[in-house]
Amino acid sequence: MSCRRLVLGLFAALIVAAVACTAWAPMALRAVVAALVIDEPIEHVDWVVPLGGDRACERAAETVHAHIADRILLARNYPSRLVRYDILPSGEQLALDRITAAGIPATEVDIALGEARTYNGSLRELARWLEQHPQTTVAIYCSRLEGRRLALIRSRSMPPALAERVSIVALRDRDLDESCWWRNRGSSKRVLNAWIELSLEALFGEMPPEPDNWDPDQYERGLH
């Protein structure tokens, strides 16, 4: 009898554990995404910088329309080979076109940050710009899953006096359902990649940027 009670007790304990795991697993998985997100509230800033994120340029324009920001600050993207050959427009030109299409005049946009290939480079350029513009406040728009990494880079790239003038807003993504991201292969891959990039940044700091695409003409010239 005691053996039967023991078996029934173990079986009941397994059921309770299974139910608890089923109830707590979604909460834990949602916390995995929440830990990546930095969304610092802003009441008013002088400039908004759309570095990335879903419809970042359009949302920056909405911020100006709502009088939450006064103007929009753009960074120059490192030009690809197609941009250098004038085959494609530059990233900042595309961003400017989207902002003006959203109703913001070009006079309210300044392409003042130097070329950068990474977030680290962009924040170094922003730090230099802030040093030349005392008391100016800035909000950075970034991808939903990159806020924590950007905050880490901010703490390393800027002294506290500059960093406190920079807010980070991780824009919500229409293609990312944070409540059940693990059920979508694309979302799962994005979350995993975000954690890998954050871990690499925390452990090793700035990683070298990816090289330009291989140029066969340059390779051939190097053989002579």
C-alpha positions, 0 to 999 in steps of 0.5 A: 500500500505504501509503495502504491502511495509513493508511486501515486505521489511521484506521479502527482508531483510530475503532473504538478511539475509539468503544469508549472513548467507549461505555465512558467515557460512562456513567461521565461521566454518573454523575459529573454526578449525583455532583457534585450530591450531598452526603451528609455522614455523621452518627453522632449529632445533636441534631436532624434537619430534614426540609427535603425529599427522598423520604419525608423525614419518615418517614426523619427518624422512622427516624433518631430510632428508631435513636437517631441523632437525638434530636428532629425540628425542623420549619420553618413553610412560607410559607402558600399562599392555600388554607392561609390560608383554612383550606381545606388544612392547613399544610405543617408540620401535614402533616409532623407528621402523617406523623411521628407516624404513623411512631411519633414522639410530637408531644412529640419534634417542635418547629416552631420555625423561622420561615416561609420560601419558599426554602432560603435563607430556611430556612437563615437561620431555622436560623442564628438558631435555632442562635445561640439553641441553642449547641453544638446539632448538626443534620442537614438532610435534602434532595432527592438532587439539591439537596445541593450547592446547599444546601451552597453556601447554608449557606456563605453563610447561616452563619458557619463556627462555625454551619455546622460544626454542620450536616450535609447528607444528600441522601436517595436517591430511589426514582424516580431511578436514578443509574446510568442516569438519562439513559435516563429523560426525567423523571430527565434533566429533574430533573438538568438543572433541578438543575444550572440551579438550582445555577448560578443560585445560584452566579452570582447568589445568592438568587433572588426567590421565586415570587409567589403565584397571581394573585388576581382580586379583588385585581387588581380592587381595585387598579383602583379 
